[in-house]
Amino acid sequence: MHEERPLPRRPRARRTPADRLRAALLALADGHGIVRAHRETPWASITFAGARHRVVLCFEGAEAIAAGEQFSADLPEHEFTIPGQLVADATVVEVDHVLLPQPRLTVTAELLLLEDV
């Protein structure tokens, strides 16, 4: 009789700080936002290292737009919990409302993440 063996596990892809940031932003958006773009640029000063992130989120429909407006209001003061990172600055830099053909809110945010060593 042939004995079945479990398949070897594939290693899980490691979540990067950028992945964790996107997840935290979507949670802050109450699950209503869609990340349309994310750009990460290395950043450093004499005492800190990290990255500047520019994230574009889109909210479509009345309920999502309300969540997007709340997201925009809450973002600057939100306390993020991202392992190994400190969010030093979080700012909404652009908001675009479109009514037709479907109501849509696009929010562009810039965040500075510093390595927490």
Jmol script that loads the backbone (N, CA, C; Angstrom):
load data "model"
ATOM      1  N   MET A   1       0.833  -1.177   0.000  1.00  0.00           N
ATOM      2  CA  MET A   1       0.000   0.000   0.000  1.00  0.00           C
ATOM      3  C   MET A   1       0.886   1.251   0.000  1.00  0.00           C
ATOM      4  N   HIS A   2       0.476   2.244  -0.723  1.00  0.00           N
ATOM      5  CA  HIS A   2       1.248   3.484  -0.893  1.00  0.00           C
ATOM      6  C   HIS A   2       0.880   4.479   0.200  1.00  0.00           C
ATOM      7  N   GLU A   3       1.887   4.972   0.893  1.00  0.00           N
ATOM      8  CA  GLU A   3       1.650   5.943   1.974  1.00  0.00           C
ATOM      9  C   GLU A   3       1.684   7.362   1.405  1.00  0.00           C
ATOM     10  N   GLU A   4       0.653   8.138   1.725  1.00  0.00           N
ATOM     11  CA  GLU A   4       0.614   9.525   1.257  1.00  0.00           C
ATOM     12  C   GLU A   4       1.435  10.405   2.178  1.00  0.00           C
ATOM     13  N   ARG A   5       2.207  11.264   1.573  1.00  0.00           N
ATOM     14  CA  ARG A   5       3.010  12.222   2.343  1.00  0.00           C
ATOM     15  C   ARG A   5       2.481  13.623   2.086  1.00  0.00           C
ATOM     16  N   PRO A   6       2.504  14.452   3.116  1.00  0.00           N
ATOM     17  CA  PRO A   6       2.054  15.826   2.882  1.00  0.00           C
ATOM     18  C   PRO A   6       3.021  16.547   1.947  1.00  0.00           C
ATOM     19  N   LEU A   7       2.462  17.403   1.135  1.00  0.00           N
ATOM     20  CA  LEU A   7       3.289  18.203   0.238  1.00  0.00           C
ATOM     21  C   LEU A   7       4.132  19.167   1.055  1.00  0.00           C
ATOM     22  N   PRO A   8       5.358  19.420   0.619  1.00  0.00           N
ATOM     23  CA  PRO A   8       6.173  20.398   1.353  1.00  0.00           C
ATOM     24  C   PRO A   8       5.532  21.781   1.268  1.00  0.00           C
ATOM     25  N   ARG A   9       5.643  22.513   2.353  1.00  0.00           N
ATOM     26  CA  ARG A   9       5.076  23.863   2.386  1.00  0.00           C
ATOM     27  C   ARG A   9       5.963  24.819   1.620  1.00  0.00           C
ATOM     28  N   ARG A  10       5.303  25.647   0.823  1.00  0.00           N
ATOM     29  CA  ARG A  10       6.039  26.711   0.162  1.00  0.00           C
ATOM     30  C   ARG A  10       6.228  27.830   1.169  1.00  0.00           C
ATOM     31  N   PRO A  11       7.412  28.392   1.213  1.00  0.00           N
ATOM     32  CA  PRO A  11       7.603  29.503   2.153  1.00  0.00           C
ATOM     33  C   PRO A  11       6.682  30.668   1.781  1.00  0.00           C
ATOM     34  N   ARG A  12       6.102  31.254   2.820  1.00  0.00           N
ATOM     35  CA  ARG A  12       5.225  32.409   2.585  1.00  0.00           C
ATOM     36  C   ARG A  12       6.065  33.619   2.234  1.00  0.00           C
ATOM     37  N   ALA A  13       5.549  34.392   1.319  1.00  0.00           N
ATOM     38  CA  ALA A  13       6.237  35.631   0.960  1.00  0.00           C
ATOM     39  C   ALA A  13       6.216  36.547   2.179  1.00  0.00           C
ATOM     40  N   ARG A  14       7.329  37.148   2.455  1.00  0.00           N
ATOM     41  CA  ARG A  14       7.438  38.040   3.599  1.00  0.00           C
ATOM     42  C   ARG A  14       6.736  39.341   3.318  1.00  0.00           C
ATOM     43  N   ARG A  15       5.937  39.786   4.274  1.00  0.00           N
ATOM     44  CA  ARG A  15       5.249  41.067   4.108  1.00  0.00           C
ATOM     45  C   ARG A  15       6.226  42.196   4.394  1.00  0.00           C
ATOM     46  N   THR A  16       6.326  43.105   3.459  1.00  0.00           N
ATOM     47  CA  THR A  16       7.225  44.243   3.599  1.00  0.00           C
ATOM     48  C   THR A  16       6.520  45.354   4.380  1.00  0.00           C
ATOM     49  N   PRO A  17       7.273  46.351   4.850  1.00  0.00           N
ATOM     50  CA  PRO A  17       6.625  47.500   5.478  1.00  0.00           C
ATOM     51  C   PRO A  17       5.603  48.158   4.544  1.00  0.00           C
ATOM     52  N   ALA A  18       5.879  48.192   3.245  1.00  0.00           N
ATOM     53  CA  ALA A  18       4.932  48.783   2.283  1.00  0.00           C
ATOM     54  C   ALA A  18       3.632  47.970   2.257  1.00  0.00           C
ATOM     55  N   ASP A  19       3.746  46.635   2.285  1.00  0.00           N
ATOM     56  CA  ASP A  19       2.554  45.778   2.327  1.00  0.00           C
ATOM     57  C   ASP A  19       1.742  46.050   3.592  1.00  0.00           C
ATOM     58  N   ARG A  20       2.447  46.157   4.701  1.00  0.00           N
ATOM     59  CA  ARG A  20       1.772  46.403   5.993  1.00  0.00           C
ATOM     60  C   ARG A  20       1.126  47.790   6.018  1.00  0.00           C
ATOM     61  N   LEU A  21       1.791  48.770   5.407  1.00  0.00           N
ATOM     62  CA  LEU A  21       1.229  50.112   5.336  1.00  0.00           C
ATOM     63  C   LEU A  21      -0.063  50.104   4.524  1.00  0.00           C
ATOM     64  N   ARG A  22      -0.040  49.461   3.361  1.00  0.00           N
ATOM     65  CA  ARG A  22      -1.261  49.385   2.543  1.00  0.00           C
ATOM     66  C   ARG A  22      -2.395  48.718   3.318  1.00  0.00           C
ATOM     67  N   ALA A  23      -2.098  47.642   4.028  1.00  0.00           N
ATOM     68  CA  ALA A  23      -3.125  46.958   4.826  1.00  0.00           C
ATOM     69  C   ALA A  23      -3.664  47.876   5.910  1.00  0.00           C
ATOM     70  N   ALA A  24      -2.786  48.642   6.565  1.00  0.00           N
ATOM     71  CA  ALA A  24      -3.221  49.563   7.620  1.00  0.00           C
ATOM     72  C   ALA A  24      -4.080  50.685   7.048  1.00  0.00           C
ATOM     73  N   LEU A  25      -3.718  51.182   5.875  1.00  0.00           N
ATOM     74  CA  LEU A  25      -4.511  52.244   5.245  1.00  0.00           C
ATOM     75  C   LEU A  25      -5.893  51.728   4.850  1.00  0.00           C
ATOM     76  N   LEU A  26      -5.957  50.517   4.315  1.00  0.00           N
ATOM     77  CA  LEU A  26      -7.247  49.947   3.937  1.00  0.00           C
ATOM     78  C   LEU A  26      -8.117  49.696   5.168  1.00  0.00           C
ATOM     79  N   ALA A  27      -7.491  49.304   6.271  1.00  0.00           N
ATOM     80  CA  ALA A  27      -8.248  49.122   7.517  1.00  0.00           C
ATOM     81  C   ALA A  27      -8.782  50.470   8.004  1.00  0.00           C
ATOM     82  N   LEU A  28      -7.960  51.520   7.922  1.00  0.00           N
ATOM     83  CA  LEU A  28      -8.407  52.854   8.316  1.00  0.00           C
ATOM     84  C   LEU A  28      -9.546  53.324   7.418  1.00  0.00           C
ATOM     85  N   ALA A  29      -9.550  52.884   6.166  1.00  0.00           N
ATOM     86  CA  ALA A  29     -10.607  53.240   5.212  1.00  0.00           C
ATOM     87  C   ALA A  29     -11.833  52.350   5.398  1.00  0.00           C
ATOM     88  N   ASP A  30     -11.838  51.561   6.452  1.00  0.00           N
ATOM     89  CA  ASP A  30     -12.975  50.695   6.785  1.00  0.00           C
ATOM     90  C   ASP A  30     -13.292  49.715   5.656  1.00  0.00           C
ATOM     91  N   GLY A  31     -12.246  49.320   4.923  1.00  0.00           N
ATOM     92  CA  GLY A  31     -12.416  48.350   3.854  1.00  0.00           C
ATOM     93  C   GLY A  31     -13.060  48.880   2.590  1.00  0.00           C
ATOM     94  N   HIS A  32     -13.274  50.185   2.506  1.00  0.00           N
ATOM     95  CA  HIS A  32     -13.965  50.751   1.347  1.00  0.00           C
ATOM     96  C   HIS A  32     -13.030  51.281   0.273  1.00  0.00           C
ATOM     97  N   GLY A  33     -11.767  51.449   0.580  1.00  0.00           N
ATOM     98  CA  GLY A  33     -10.835  52.015  -0.388  1.00  0.00           C
ATOM     99  C   GLY A  33     -10.164  50.948  -1.230  1.00  0.00           C
ATOM    100  N   ILE A  34      -9.690  51.372  -2.383  1.00  0.00           N
ATOM    101  CA  ILE A  34      -8.905  50.526  -3.273  1.00  0.00           C
ATOM    102  C   ILE A  34      -7.609  51.280  -3.545  1.00  0.00           C
ATOM    103  N   VAL A  35      -6.474  50.622  -3.321  1.00  0.00           N
ATOM    104  CA  VAL A  35      -5.188  51.254  -3.601  1.00  0.00           C
ATOM    105  C   VAL A  35      -4.970  51.237  -5.108  1.00  0.00           C
ATOM    106  N   ARG A  36      -4.895  52.426  -5.694  1.00  0.00           N
ATOM    107  CA  ARG A  36      -4.688  52.562  -7.140  1.00  0.00           C
ATOM    108  C   ARG A  36      -3.215  52.728  -7.494  1.00  0.00           C
ATOM    109  N   ALA A  37      -2.437  53.301  -6.570  1.00  0.00           N
ATOM    110  CA  ALA A  37      -1.001  53.505  -6.818  1.00  0.00           C
ATOM    111  C   ALA A  37      -0.284  53.612  -5.478  1.00  0.00           C
ATOM    112  N   HIS A  38       0.969  53.174  -5.484  1.00  0.00           N
ATOM    113  CA  HIS A  38       1.805  53.282  -4.283  1.00  0.00           C
ATOM    114  C   HIS A  38       3.250  53.414  -4.749  1.00  0.00           C
ATOM    115  N   ARG A  39       3.859  54.516  -4.353  1.00  0.00           N
ATOM    116  CA  ARG A  39       5.256  54.761  -4.686  1.00  0.00           C
ATOM    117  C   ARG A  39       6.048  54.903  -3.395  1.00  0.00           C
ATOM    118  N   GLU A  40       7.159  54.217  -3.315  1.00  0.00           N
ATOM    119  CA  GLU A  40       8.024  54.258  -2.129  1.00  0.00           C
ATOM    120  C   GLU A  40       9.380  54.808  -2.534  1.00  0.00           C
ATOM    121  N   THR A  41       9.861  55.801  -1.762  1.00  0.00           N
ATOM    122  CA  THR A  41      11.150  56.427  -2.027  1.00  0.00           C
ATOM    123  C   THR A  41      11.988  56.361  -0.755  1.00  0.00           C
ATOM    124  N   PRO A  42      13.201  55.810  -0.833  1.00  0.00           N
ATOM    125  CA  PRO A  42      14.057  55.779   0.358  1.00  0.00           C
ATOM    126  C   PRO A  42      14.274  57.182   0.919  1.00  0.00           C
ATOM    127  N   TRP A  43      14.386  57.260   2.232  1.00  0.00           N
ATOM    128  CA  TRP A  43      14.570  58.539   2.907  1.00  0.00           C
ATOM    129  C   TRP A  43      15.538  58.330   4.060  1.00  0.00           C
ATOM    130  N   ALA A  44      16.409  59.303   4.316  1.00  0.00           N
ATOM    131  CA  ALA A  44      17.335  59.199   5.441  1.00  0.00           C
ATOM    132  C   ALA A  44      17.741  60.585   5.908  1.00  0.00           C
ATOM    133  N   SER A  45      18.008  60.671   7.204  1.00  0.00           N
ATOM    134  CA  SER A  45      18.601  61.867   7.792  1.00  0.00           C
ATOM    135  C   SER A  45      19.848  61.397   8.534  1.00  0.00           C
ATOM    136  N   ILE A  46      20.478  62.266   9.269  1.00  0.00           N
ATOM    137  CA  ILE A  46      21.674  61.880  10.013  1.00  0.00           C
ATOM    138  C   ILE A  46      21.345  60.801  11.042  1.00  0.00           C
ATOM    139  N   THR A  47      20.161  60.870  11.642  1.00  0.00           N
ATOM    140  CA  THR A  47      19.821  59.948  12.730  1.00  0.00           C
ATOM    141  C   THR A  47      18.770  58.902  12.384  1.00  0.00           C
ATOM    142  N   PHE A  48      18.052  59.054  11.286  1.00  0.00           N
ATOM    143  CA  PHE A  48      16.967  58.130  10.960  1.00  0.00           C
ATOM    144  C   PHE A  48      17.065  57.643   9.521  1.00  0.00           C
ATOM    145  N   ALA A  49      16.517  56.458   9.289  1.00  0.00           N
ATOM    146  CA  ALA A  49      16.390  55.918   7.932  1.00  0.00           C
ATOM    147  C   ALA A  49      14.967  55.406   7.777  1.00  0.00           C
ATOM    148  N   GLY A  50      14.493  55.442   6.559  1.00  0.00           N
ATOM    149  CA  GLY A  50      13.138  54.966   6.312  1.00  0.00           C
ATOM    150  C   GLY A  50      12.757  55.175   4.865  1.00  0.00           C
ATOM    151  N   ALA A  51      11.467  55.426   4.651  1.00  0.00           N
ATOM    152  CA  ALA A  51      10.978  55.628   3.293  1.00  0.00           C
ATOM    153  C   ALA A  51       9.773  56.549   3.313  1.00  0.00           C
ATOM    154  N   ARG A  52       9.664  57.338   2.251  1.00  0.00           N
ATOM    155  CA  ARG A  52       8.499  58.184   2.040  1.00  0.00           C
ATOM    156  C   ARG A  52       7.575  57.426   1.094  1.00  0.00           C
ATOM    157  N   HIS A  53       6.292  57.368   1.461  1.00  0.00           N
ATOM    158  CA  HIS A  53       5.303  56.635   0.667  1.00  0.00           C
ATOM    159  C   HIS A  53       4.240  57.602   0.160  1.00  0.00           C
ATOM    160  N   ARG A  54       3.894  57.452  -1.115  1.00  0.00           N
ATOM    161  CA  ARG A  54       2.786  58.214  -1.716  1.00  0.00           C
ATOM    162  C   ARG A  54       1.774  57.166  -2.171  1.00  0.00           C
ATOM    163  N   VAL A  55       0.578  57.225  -1.588  1.00  0.00           N
ATOM    164  CA  VAL A  55      -0.447  56.211  -1.841  1.00  0.00           C
ATOM    165  C   VAL A  55      -1.706  56.900  -2.356  1.00  0.00           C
ATOM    166  N   VAL A  56      -2.268  56.371  -3.440  1.00  0.00           N
ATOM    167  CA  VAL A  56      -3.510  56.881  -4.006  1.00  0.00           C
ATOM    168  C   VAL A  56      -4.597  55.839  -3.755  1.00  0.00           C
ATOM    169  N   LEU A  57      -5.648  56.259  -3.040  1.00  0.00           N
ATOM    170  CA  LEU A  57      -6.780  55.383  -2.763  1.00  0.00           C
ATOM    171  C   LEU A  57      -8.015  55.921  -3.451  1.00  0.00           C
ATOM    172  N   CYS A  58      -8.835  55.012  -3.949  1.00  0.00           N
ATOM    173  CA  CYS A  58     -10.056  55.380  -4.653  1.00  0.00           C
ATOM    174  C   CYS A  58     -11.255  54.827  -3.883  1.00  0.00           C
ATOM    175  N   PHE A  59     -12.280  55.652  -3.751  1.00  0.00           N
ATOM    176  CA  PHE A  59     -13.520  55.285  -3.064  1.00  0.00           C
ATOM    177  C   PHE A  59     -14.668  55.512  -4.039  1.00  0.00           C
ATOM    178  N   GLU A  60     -15.409  54.443  -4.366  1.00  0.00           N
ATOM    179  CA  GLU A  60     -16.499  54.560  -5.338  1.00  0.00           C
ATOM    180  C   GLU A  60     -17.836  54.234  -4.696  1.00  0.00           C
ATOM    181  N   GLY A  61     -18.831  55.096  -4.936  1.00  0.00           N
ATOM    182  CA  GLY A  61     -20.163  54.921  -4.372  1.00  0.00           C
ATOM    183  C   GLY A  61     -20.336  55.744  -3.109  1.00  0.00           C
ATOM    184  N   ALA A  62     -21.586  56.006  -2.759  1.00  0.00           N
ATOM    185  CA  ALA A  62     -21.894  56.913  -1.645  1.00  0.00           C
ATOM    186  C   ALA A  62     -21.310  56.444  -0.310  1.00  0.00           C
ATOM    187  N   GLU A  63     -21.463  55.171   0.015  1.00  0.00           N
ATOM    188  CA  GLU A  63     -20.964  54.661   1.299  1.00  0.00           C
ATOM    189  C   GLU A  63     -19.437  54.725   1.341  1.00  0.00           C
ATOM    190  N   ALA A  64     -18.799  54.342   0.234  1.00  0.00           N
ATOM    191  CA  ALA A  64     -17.341  54.382   0.171  1.00  0.00           C
ATOM    192  C   ALA A  64     -16.822  55.815   0.250  1.00  0.00           C
ATOM    193  N   ILE A  65     -17.514  56.748  -0.410  1.00  0.00           N
ATOM    194  CA  ILE A  65     -17.093  58.149  -0.360  1.00  0.00           C
ATOM    195  C   ILE A  65     -17.168  58.680   1.074  1.00  0.00           C
ATOM    196  N   ALA A  66     -18.204  58.323   1.803  1.00  0.00           N
ATOM    197  CA  ALA A  66     -18.303  58.736   3.209  1.00  0.00           C
ATOM    198  C   ALA A  66     -17.128  58.169   4.007  1.00  0.00           C
ATOM    199  N   ALA A  67     -16.771  56.917   3.740  1.00  0.00           N
ATOM    200  CA  ALA A  67     -15.615  56.311   4.416  1.00  0.00           C
ATOM    201  C   ALA A  67     -14.329  57.029   4.008  1.00  0.00           C
ATOM    202  N   GLY A  68     -14.222  57.425   2.738  1.00  0.00           N
ATOM    203  CA  GLY A  68     -13.046  58.145   2.261  1.00  0.00           C
ATOM    204  C   GLY A  68     -12.909  59.519   2.891  1.00  0.00           C
ATOM    205  N   GLU A  69     -14.023  60.194   3.086  1.00  0.00           N
ATOM    206  CA  GLU A  69     -13.983  61.499   3.755  1.00  0.00           C
ATOM    207  C   GLU A  69     -13.546  61.341   5.208  1.00  0.00           C
ATOM    208  N   GLN A  70     -14.033  60.280   5.877  1.00  0.00           N
ATOM    209  CA  GLN A  70     -13.620  60.012   7.256  1.00  0.00           C
ATOM    210  C   GLN A  70     -12.139  59.640   7.301  1.00  0.00           C
ATOM    211  N   PHE A  71     -11.702  58.849   6.332  1.00  0.00           N
ATOM    212  CA  PHE A  71     -10.292  58.469   6.214  1.00  0.00           C
ATOM    213  C   PHE A  71      -9.416  59.717   6.123  1.00  0.00           C
ATOM    214  N   SER A  72      -9.816  60.659   5.268  1.00  0.00           N
ATOM    215  CA  SER A  72      -9.047  61.896   5.080  1.00  0.00           C
ATOM    216  C   SER A  72      -8.956  62.696   6.371  1.00  0.00           C
ATOM    217  N   ALA A  73     -10.035  62.723   7.132  1.00  0.00           N
ATOM    218  CA  ALA A  73     -10.045  63.464   8.393  1.00  0.00           C
ATOM    219  C   ALA A  73      -9.205  62.765   9.464  1.00  0.00           C
ATOM    220  N   ASP A  74      -9.233  61.431   9.480  1.00  0.00           N
ATOM    221  CA  ASP A  74      -8.562  60.665  10.535  1.00  0.00           C
ATOM    222  C   ASP A  74      -7.076  60.429  10.285  1.00  0.00           C
ATOM    223  N   LEU A  75      -6.654  60.403   9.036  1.00  0.00           N
ATOM    224  CA  LEU A  75      -5.282  60.001   8.701  1.00  0.00           C
ATOM    225  C   LEU A  75      -4.189  60.771   9.449  1.00  0.00           C
ATOM    226  N   PRO A  76      -4.215  62.104   9.484  1.00  0.00           N
ATOM    227  CA  PRO A  76      -3.085  62.816  10.102  1.00  0.00           C
ATOM    228  C   PRO A  76      -2.848  62.482  11.575  1.00  0.00           C
ATOM    229  N   GLU A  77      -3.881  62.110  12.312  1.00  0.00           N
ATOM    230  CA  GLU A  77      -3.727  61.831  13.746  1.00  0.00           C
ATOM    231  C   GLU A  77      -3.767  60.345  14.080  1.00  0.00           C
ATOM    232  N   HIS A  78      -3.909  59.497  13.070  1.00  0.00           N
ATOM    233  CA  HIS A  78      -4.046  58.061  13.314  1.00  0.00           C
ATOM    234  C   HIS A  78      -2.755  57.463  13.872  1.00  0.00           C
ATOM    235  N   GLU A  79      -2.880  56.598  14.874  1.00  0.00           N
ATOM    236  CA  GLU A  79      -1.736  55.894  15.462  1.00  0.00           C
ATOM    237  C   GLU A  79      -1.587  54.549  14.762  1.00  0.00           C
ATOM    238  N   PHE A  80      -0.621  54.447  13.869  1.00  0.00           N
ATOM    239  CA  PHE A  80      -0.393  53.218  13.130  1.00  0.00           C
ATOM    240  C   PHE A  80       0.399  52.221  13.978  1.00  0.00           C
ATOM    241  N   THR A  81       0.151  50.936  13.742  1.00  0.00           N
ATOM    242  CA  THR A  81       0.906  49.874  14.377  1.00  0.00           C
ATOM    243  C   THR A  81       1.489  49.016  13.262  1.00  0.00           C
ATOM    244  N   ILE A  82       2.711  49.341  12.865  1.00  0.00           N
ATOM    245  CA  ILE A  82       3.402  48.613  11.807  1.00  0.00           C
ATOM    246  C   ILE A  82       4.708  48.107  12.413  1.00  0.00           C
ATOM    247  N   PRO A  83       4.849  46.791  12.562  1.00  0.00           N
ATOM    248  CA  PRO A  83       6.039  46.237  13.218  1.00  0.00           C
ATOM    249  C   PRO A  83       7.336  46.749  12.590  1.00  0.00           C
ATOM    250  N   GLY A  84       8.237  47.233  13.440  1.00  0.00           N
ATOM    251  CA  GLY A  84       9.537  47.711  13.001  1.00  0.00           C
ATOM    252  C   GLY A  84       9.535  49.083  12.357  1.00  0.00           C
ATOM    253  N   GLN A  85       8.372  49.749  12.346  1.00  0.00           N
ATOM    254  CA  GLN A  85       8.264  51.050  11.687  1.00  0.00           C
ATOM    255  C   GLN A  85       7.531  52.047  12.587  1.00  0.00           C
ATOM    256  N   LEU A  86       7.916  53.291  12.461  1.00  0.00           N
ATOM    257  CA  LEU A  86       7.192  54.399  13.087  1.00  0.00           C
ATOM    258  C   LEU A  86       6.674  55.291  11.966  1.00  0.00           C
ATOM    259  N   VAL A  87       5.414  55.661  12.034  1.00  0.00           N
ATOM    260  CA  VAL A  87       4.876  56.597  11.058  1.00  0.00           C
ATOM    261  C   VAL A  87       5.114  57.992  11.622  1.00  0.00           C
ATOM    262  N   ALA A  88       6.103  58.673  11.060  1.00  0.00           N
ATOM    263  CA  ALA A  88       6.506  59.985  11.564  1.00  0.00           C
ATOM    264  C   ALA A  88       5.605  61.099  11.046  1.00  0.00           C
ATOM    265  N   ASP A  89       5.013  60.891   9.871  1.00  0.00           N
ATOM    266  CA  ASP A  89       4.170  61.928   9.281  1.00  0.00           C
ATOM    267  C   ASP A  89       3.170  61.255   8.345  1.00  0.00           C
ATOM    268  N   ALA A  90       1.930  61.702   8.392  1.00  0.00           N
ATOM    269  CA  ALA A  90       0.886  61.197   7.498  1.00  0.00           C
ATOM    270  C   ALA A  90       0.016  62.381   7.103  1.00  0.00           C
ATOM    271  N   THR A  91      -0.032  62.664   5.813  1.00  0.00           N
ATOM    272  CA  THR A  91      -0.733  63.840   5.318  1.00  0.00           C
ATOM    273  C   THR A  91      -1.551  63.509   4.082  1.00  0.00           C
ATOM    274  N   VAL A  92      -2.738  64.075   4.001  1.00  0.00           N
ATOM    275  CA  VAL A  92      -3.518  64.012   2.765  1.00  0.00           C
ATOM    276  C   VAL A  92      -3.058  65.193   1.926  1.00  0.00           C
ATOM    277  N   VAL A  93      -2.533  64.898   0.717  1.00  0.00           N
ATOM    278  CA  VAL A  93      -1.992  65.964  -0.121  1.00  0.00           C
ATOM    279  C   VAL A  93      -2.918  66.347  -1.274  1.00  0.00           C
ATOM    280  N   GLU A  94      -3.886  65.463  -1.581  1.00  0.00           N
ATOM    281  CA  GLU A  94      -4.806  65.780  -2.671  1.00  0.00           C
ATOM    282  C   GLU A  94      -6.090  64.976  -2.513  1.00  0.00           C
ATOM    283  N   VAL A  95      -7.214  65.633  -2.792  1.00  0.00           N
ATOM    284  CA  VAL A  95      -8.520  64.982  -2.780  1.00  0.00           C
ATOM    285  C   VAL A  95      -9.239  65.401  -4.055  1.00  0.00           C
ATOM    286  N   ASP A  96      -9.781  64.411  -4.765  1.00  0.00           N
ATOM    287  CA  ASP A  96     -10.479  64.695  -6.016  1.00  0.00           C
ATOM    288  C   ASP A  96     -11.850  64.026  -5.972  1.00  0.00           C
ATOM    289  N   HIS A  97     -12.924  64.837  -6.104  1.00  0.00           N
ATOM    290  CA  HIS A  97     -14.297  64.338  -6.159  1.00  0.00           C
ATOM    291  C   HIS A  97     -14.765  64.341  -7.608  1.00  0.00           C
ATOM    292  N   VAL A  98     -15.357  63.234  -8.043  1.00  0.00           N
ATOM    293  CA  VAL A  98     -15.944  63.136  -9.370  1.00  0.00           C
ATOM    294  C   VAL A  98     -17.374  62.637  -9.182  1.00  0.00           C
ATOM    295  N   LEU A  99     -18.335  63.270  -9.851  1.00  0.00           N
ATOM    296  CA  LEU A  99     -19.735  62.869  -9.711  1.00  0.00           C
ATOM    297  C   LEU A  99     -20.210  61.947 -10.823  1.00  0.00           C
ATOM    298  N   LEU A 100     -19.691  62.141 -12.050  1.00  0.00           N
ATOM    299  CA  LEU A 100     -20.175  61.353 -13.180  1.00  0.00           C
ATOM    300  C   LEU A 100     -19.020  60.616 -13.838  1.00  0.00           C
ATOM    301  N   PRO A 101     -19.202  59.452 -14.357  1.00  0.00           N
ATOM    302  CA  PRO A 101     -20.455  58.717 -14.491  1.00  0.00           C
ATOM    303  C   PRO A 101     -20.895  58.057 -13.181  1.00  0.00           C
ATOM    304  N   GLN A 102     -19.975  57.920 -12.228  1.00  0.00           N
ATOM    305  CA  GLN A 102     -20.318  57.365 -10.919  1.00  0.00           C
ATOM    306  C   GLN A 102     -19.566  58.177  -9.869  1.00  0.00           C
ATOM    307  N   PRO A 103     -20.217  58.454  -8.729  1.00  0.00           N
ATOM    308  CA  PRO A 103     -19.519  59.213  -7.695  1.00  0.00           C
ATOM    309  C   PRO A 103     -18.234  58.492  -7.248  1.00  0.00           C
ATOM    310  N   ARG A 104     -17.149  59.264  -7.210  1.00  0.00           N
ATOM    311  CA  ARG A 104     -15.857  58.692  -6.838  1.00  0.00           C
ATOM    312  C   ARG A 104     -15.037  59.738  -6.095  1.00  0.00           C
ATOM    313  N   LEU A 105     -14.319  59.296  -5.092  1.00  0.00           N
ATOM    314  CA  LEU A 105     -13.413  60.146  -4.330  1.00  0.00           C
ATOM    315  C   LEU A 105     -12.029  59.519  -4.427  1.00  0.00           C
ATOM    316  N   THR A 106     -11.054  60.308  -4.834  1.00  0.00           N
ATOM    317  CA  THR A 106      -9.675  59.828  -4.897  1.00  0.00           C
ATOM    318  C   THR A 106      -8.862  60.635  -3.891  1.00  0.00           C
ATOM    319  N   VAL A 107      -8.173  59.925  -3.015  1.00  0.00           N
ATOM    320  CA  VAL A 107      -7.380  60.552  -1.957  1.00  0.00           C
ATOM    321  C   VAL A 107      -5.917  60.166  -2.162  1.00  0.00           C
ATOM    322  N   THR A 108      -5.053  61.178  -2.209  1.00  0.00           N
ATOM    323  CA  THR A 108      -3.606  60.935  -2.292  1.00  0.00           C
ATOM    324  C   THR A 108      -2.988  61.302  -0.946  1.00  0.00           C
ATOM    325  N   ALA A 109      -2.287  60.346  -0.360  1.00  0.00           N
ATOM    326  CA  ALA A 109      -1.677  60.544   0.952  1.00  0.00           C
ATOM    327  C   ALA A 109      -0.165  60.345   0.852  1.00  0.00           C
ATOM    328  N   GLU A 110       0.563  61.101   1.665  1.00  0.00           N
ATOM    329  CA  GLU A 110       2.003  60.913   1.783  1.00  0.00           C
ATOM    330  C   GLU A 110       2.314  60.578   3.230  1.00  0.00           C
ATOM    331  N   LEU A 111       3.127  59.546   3.409  1.00  0.00           N
ATOM    332  CA  LEU A 111       3.489  59.089   4.749  1.00  0.00           C
ATOM    333  C   LEU A 111       4.990  58.879   4.811  1.00  0.00           C
ATOM    334  N   LEU A 112       5.576  59.212   5.944  1.00  0.00           N
ATOM    335  CA  LEU A 112       6.992  58.979   6.191  1.00  0.00           C
ATOM    336  C   LEU A 112       7.102  57.884   7.239  1.00  0.00           C
ATOM    337  N   LEU A 113       7.696  56.750   6.838  1.00  0.00           N
ATOM    338  CA  LEU A 113       7.920  55.641   7.758  1.00  0.00           C
ATOM    339  C   LEU A 113       9.393  55.606   8.115  1.00  0.00           C
ATOM    340  N   LEU A 114       9.683  55.514   9.398  1.00  0.00           N
ATOM    341  CA  LEU A 114      11.060  55.424   9.879  1.00  0.00           C
ATOM    342  C   LEU A 114      11.295  54.055  10.483  1.00  0.00           C
ATOM    343  N   GLU A 115      12.488  53.516  10.263  1.00  0.00           N
ATOM    344  CA  GLU A 115      12.830  52.232  10.852  1.00  0.00           C
ATOM    345  C   GLU A 115      12.910  52.407  12.365  1.00  0.00           C
ATOM    346  N   ASP A 116      12.230  51.521  13.080  1.00  0.00           N
ATOM    347  CA  ASP A 116      12.206  51.544  14.543  1.00  0.00           C
ATOM    348  C   ASP A 116      13.221  50.521  15.044  1.00  0.00           C
ATOM    349  N   VAL A 117      14.398  51.014  15.355  1.00  0.00           N
ATOM    350  CA  VAL A 117      15.466  50.103  15.799  1.00  0.00           C
ATOM    351  C   VAL A 117      15.666  50.140  17.284  1.00  0.00           C
TER     352      VAL A 117
END
end "model"
wireframe off; spacefill off
backbone 0.3
color backbone group
